[in-house]
Amino acid sequence: MPSRLNRRDFVKVSAAAGAGLATGLAAGPALAVTEAPVARPPAAPAVGGSRARPVVISSANGHKYTHGGRQTCVETAFAAMTAGSDVLEALIAGVNIVELDPLDDSVGYGGLPNADGVVQLDACCMHGPLKRAGGVACLEGVRTPSRVAHAVMQMTDHHLLVGRDAQSFARQLGFTVEGDLNTDNSRAKWLEWKRRVDPGHYLDPAKRVQAALEAGHSMVRDGLIDAEHLYGTINCNGVNARGEVCGVTTTSGLAWKIPGRVGDSPILGAGLYVDGEIGAAGSTGRGEANLYNLSSYAIVERMRQGASPLDAGLEALRRIRDTTTEPRLLNDRGTPNFNVSFYIVNARGEYAGASLYANRFAVCTENGAEIRETTPLYEGRPADDPPAA
């Protein structure tokens, strides 16, 4: 974990960072990459003139990695946002830190690759006041897919670009496209997965799927992979003092996925949903469960009806529980054998982290950044403990 600043130092650093980002996002060290800057949208109007408590909330890796700098994702985003930067630009500057940090193998550069050893990245962003969004899926060769998603939002009439055409779009805009985004760490873990999943070269399809799942979980049990990094992802949402809400989700997806698989992260209403008048919700965990229920959209709609962020998140988790019926997705207790976590904020700045099983999330307010525990729907862990030797 990075060293922590006291509140006085945090305010000083935040002011300095925010001032730099307010004059142009490419100025900070988190964006020191050879990629083309994109045009900024016009200043967004205040939402009904209301005032909110500024807050940035994210998955826990948003307050763990610094890419060699002094601030984490949530600290960087909060500093820029409160200094006057567009909320979405501030959030993207924050998640760029995690995308570029090779120590986080769940997103961006060094993210755990697909079954062929290729890093394929997904991202989505939504701008509440402007009521616009952009996304990319199966993007290869660009370390910061969140910035390409932002460019899709700003420069096209579309929401989602995929595969080699998303890469061509990025190249045309001047983004650096690399041949391989693996690091020594991500490549070594892929090779270890291959050794475990395919010792006899090939299995029949049903056995191969189970073998792949078990190989991943065994690497978690052996401490080779963080349990949360099996599915990857960082979601980061924020609201400023004017009640302007935005969000971004970016990921390398399910580790060792079938090439071409797209999870919930780049899909509006699943891995991210923002309504500028109501709030934002995003997620990490098993994307297929989230896609089936369009959970982020459901959460924002429940908040529209008056539910608190926490109550809305727990209701979405119950829906996931109720729609998870396949035996292969259930543990011995009859509950889901995977985790899903939601990071939620409303337009007043009230926030919550909710999950099927215990997890953590990051939050930054005027009091600084911290890691908090989510509110779980279930006690214990998703997978059953292996039998004693």
CORURPE-V464625 format. One record per helix or strand. SS is the DSSP state (H for helix, E for strand). FROM is the first residue (numbers start at 1). TO is the last residue. If there is no record, write none. Layout:
BEGIN
ss:SS from:FROM to:TO
ss:SS from:FROM to:TO
END
This chain:
BEGIN
ss:H from:7 to:22
ss:H from:25 to:27
ss:H from:29 to:31
ss:E from:55 to:59
ss:H from:60 to:63
ss:H from:73 to:82
ss:H from:87 to:100
ss:E from:121 to:127
ss:E from:132 to:139
ss:H from:145 to:155
ss:E from:160 to:162
ss:H from:163 to:172
ss:H from:184 to:197
ss:H from:205 to:221
ss:H from:227 to:230
ss:E from:234 to:239
ss:E from:245 to:251
ss:E from:268 to:268
ss:E from:272 to:275
ss:E from:279 to:285
ss:H from:287 to:293
ss:H from:295 to:304
ss:H from:309 to:323
ss:H from:327 to:329
ss:E from:330 to:330
ss:E from:336 to:336
ss:E from:340 to:346
ss:E from:351 to:355
ss:E from:360 to:365
ss:E from:368 to:373
ss:E from:375 to:376
END
